[in-house]
Amino acid sequence: QVQPVESGGGLVQAGGSLRLSCSAPGILFSSKDMGWYRQAPGNQREFVATITGGGRTNYRDSVKGRFTISRDNAKSTVYLQMNSLKPEDTAVYYCNAVSFALRNTYWGQGTQVTVSS
């Protein structure tokens, strides 16, 4: 199975934290750039953060300083630590290999994050 499996979402108050996990054993994980993406109701899916195989990271401006992406190649897992959450962070969060995301393929089920004000 190539599709990743996301977990760790939930309901949290504004200012709270969540840690998302993404297991992707079906991908040649250590060689892949990985990313977290999100889709809010009525919106298109958008990039949140990416991490290269070597650990270089990139974030969308609205989450810089609040979110941290990391990876454990031995476990084929990528994480997203989300702090100081805001209601506008509410969305379904997905992870994927960046190359698959660009081709809009192999998406998993995602995990719902809801931030209440």
C-alpha positions in Angstrom: 0.0 0.0 0.0 1.5 3.3 -1.1 -1.1 5.6 0.5 0.1 7.1 3.7 -1.8 6.8 7.0 -2.3 9.9 9.0 -3.2 10.2 12.7 -3.2 12.5 15.6 -5.9 15.0 14.7 -8.6 16.1 17.1 -10.5 19.0 18.6 -8.4 21.6 20.4 -8.9 25.1 21.7 -7.2 28.0 20.1 -3.6 28.3 21.5 -3.4 24.5 22.0 -1.1 22.0 20.4 -1.4 18.8 18.4 1.2 16.4 16.9 0.3 14.7 13.7 1.9 11.5 12.5 2.1 9.9 9.1 3.2 6.4 8.4 4.3 5.7 4.9 6.0 2.3 4.7 4.9 1.7 1.1 7.0 4.6 -0.1 10.8 4.5 -0.6 10.7 6.8 2.3 14.3 7.8 2.9 14.7 9.0 -0.6 11.5 11.0 -0.8 10.8 14.6 0.0 7.7 14.5 2.2 5.0 17.1 2.8 2.0 17.9 4.9 -1.0 19.5 3.2 -4.4 20.6 4.4 -7.9 21.1 3.0 -10.5 23.3 4.7 -14.2 23.0 3.7 -14.8 24.8 0.4 -11.1 25.3 -0.2 -8.5 23.6 -2.3 -5.9 21.5 -0.7 -2.8 23.6 0.2 0.8 23.0 1.1 1.6 23.3 4.8 5.2 22.1 5.1 7.8 19.9 3.4 10.9 18.2 4.4 13.6 16.8 2.1 15.3 13.4 2.6 18.2 15.3 4.1 16.0 17.2 6.6 15.7 20.6 4.9 12.3 22.1 5.7 10.0 24.7 4.1 6.8 26.2 5.5 3.9 28.2 4.3 4.1 31.7 5.7 1.0 31.4 8.0 2.4 28.5 10.0 6.1 29.6 10.2 7.2 29.7 13.9 4.2 27.6 15.0 4.5 24.3 13.1 7.5 22.0 12.9 7.9 19.1 10.4 10.2 16.3 11.2 10.8 12.7 10.0 12.1 9.4 11.2 13.4 7.5 8.2 13.9 4.3 10.2 10.2 4.3 11.0 9.0 5.6 7.6 7.2 8.3 9.5 6.8 12.0 9.2 5.5 14.3 11.9 3.9 17.7 12.2 4.1 19.4 15.6 1.5 22.2 15.6 1.6 24.8 18.4 -0.3 28.0 19.0 -3.2 26.7 16.9 -5.7 29.1 15.4 -9.3 28.5 14.2 -8.0 29.1 10.7 -5.9 26.0 11.0 -9.0 23.9 11.0 -8.8 21.4 8.1 -8.2 17.8 7.1 -4.5 17.3 7.2 -2.8 15.0 4.7 0.7 13.8 4.2 2.2 12.6 1.0 5.4 12.3 -1.0 5.9 15.7 -2.7 6.3 14.0 -6.1 2.9 12.2 -5.6 1.3 15.3 -4.3 2.3 17.2 -7.5 0.7 14.5 -9.5 -2.4 14.5 -7.2 -2.0 10.7 -6.5 -1.8 8.3 -3.6 -3.6 10.5 -1.0 -4.6 8.9 2.2 -7.7 9.5 4.3 -6.2 12.4 6.2 -6.8 13.4 9.8 -9.2 16.1 11.0 -7.9 19.0 13.0 -10.5 21.3 14.5 -9.5 24.4 16.4 -12.2 26.1 18.5 -12.1 29.8 19.3 
